[in-house]
Amino acid sequence: MARVDFYVLQRVDERSRQTFACKLAEKAYRLDHTVYIHTKTRQDAERLNELLWTFRDGSFVPHGLSGVSDAAAAAPVLIGSDSDNVESRDLLINLCDDIPTFAESFPRVAELVTADENCRLLSRKRFAEYRDKGHAIETHKL
């Protein structure tokens, strides 16, 4: 069973959610962990790809987009939106409304929740699904 951490943000906007995903990926990378960030769409993945270069001055997080090249797939942080052929890594950062089908193969999952009411409602649904499957769940209010 995976450990699932819900990070509850005080802000409503999606940009703060993506920025926190970058910070979390950076922290995991510095601890020598591999990360897969799962986004809703390819456009979201491309935006996150750009944001990882600029979210903080002096930050360097080696990353790549899934499906672009073998070199990108070998990066410590991989970003993608497809649910096919996702290989397990140390951490899954989920930015989708549902639990990805491949989430079970990851030892740790991070769910990022904004203050937006719809986002919170969907996260409660995911929380219940993880709980019902027996995962260890932690909630962090930021």
N, C-alpha and C positions, 0 to 999 in steps of 0.2 A: 504494500500500500504506500502511496505517495504521501509526502507531507505537503499540505496545501496552505499557503499563506494568502490571506485577503488583506490587501492594503487599501484602506478607505481614505481617500483624499478629500480635503475640504472644498476644493474648487470644483466647479461644474464643467469646465471646458475640456474637450478632448485633447487639446495641446498639453495641458498639465499632466494628463494621463500618459501621453507619449513621452514627455520629458522625464517623468518618474521612471518609465520603462528604461530609458537611457541610463539613468542613475543606477538603477538596479542591475542592469547589464554590465555597467562599468565596475560596480562593486564585485559582482560574480567573476568577471574577467580577472580582476586584481587578485582574487582568491584562487586563481587557476581553474575556474569552472568553465565548462562550455555551456552556451545558452542558445535556445531557439525562441525567437519572438514571433508569435503567431498573430497575424493581423486579419481584419475582415476582408480587405481587398488588396489587390496588387498595388493600387495607388497609395493605400495606407502604408504598405511595406516600403514603397519608394520614398514616401515622405519621412518615414522613420529612418531609412538609410541616410538621407540627407541630414536629419536632425542629429544623428549620432556623431556627425563631424562637427556640429556647431553648438550643441546644447550647453557646453561649458568651455570657457577659455582654458586652453592647456590640456584638455582631456584628449586621450587617444584610446579608442576602443576598436581593435581590429574586427571588422565585420564584413559580411557579404550578403547579397540577395540570393535566396534559394532559386535554383534553376538557371542561374546565369552562367556559371562555369564550375569546373571541379575545384579551382582555387578558392572561389567564393564559398563553396560548400565546406572547405577545410578550415575556414576562419573560425576563431573561437566563439564568435557571436554570429548567428545566422538568422535572417529575417525572411519570413515567407507568409503566404496566404493560402497555399494549397494544402489539402489534407492528405495527399498521396505521397508515399515514400518519404515520410519524415522520420529520420533516424533519431533515436533517443540521445539526449544530452543530459548534463547535470541539472539543468533548470529550464523549465518551460515558462515563459511569460506570456500569458494569454490576454490578448486585447480584443477578443471576440465575445459575442453575446452568449454563445453556447460553449460547452466543454468539447474540445476537439476529440475526435475518435481515438487519436493516438496518445492522449494525455496519460493513459495508464502505463505507458512505457517509460515515463519520466519519474525519477525519484523525488523531485521537488517541482511544485507548480506555484506560480505567483499569479494571483488574480488582482487586477487593478480596478478599483471602483471609484468613480467620481461622485460628487454630490448631486448629480443629475438624477431626478426621481426614477426615470426609466432605467438608467444604468444600475441604480440600487435595486430596483425590482428584479431585473435580470440576474444580478449577482446573488440575490437571496435564493433564486431558483437553483443556480449553480451550487451554492453553499449546501442546500438540502440534498442535491444529487451526490456531491462528494461525501457528505455525512452518511447518507444511506448506503454508500459503497464501502464505508468503514475507514475512510482516510483520516489521518490526523490533521486537524484544522486549527489554525491560529488566525486571529484577527488583529490587525495593527491599525489604529486610528492615527492618522498623520495630520 
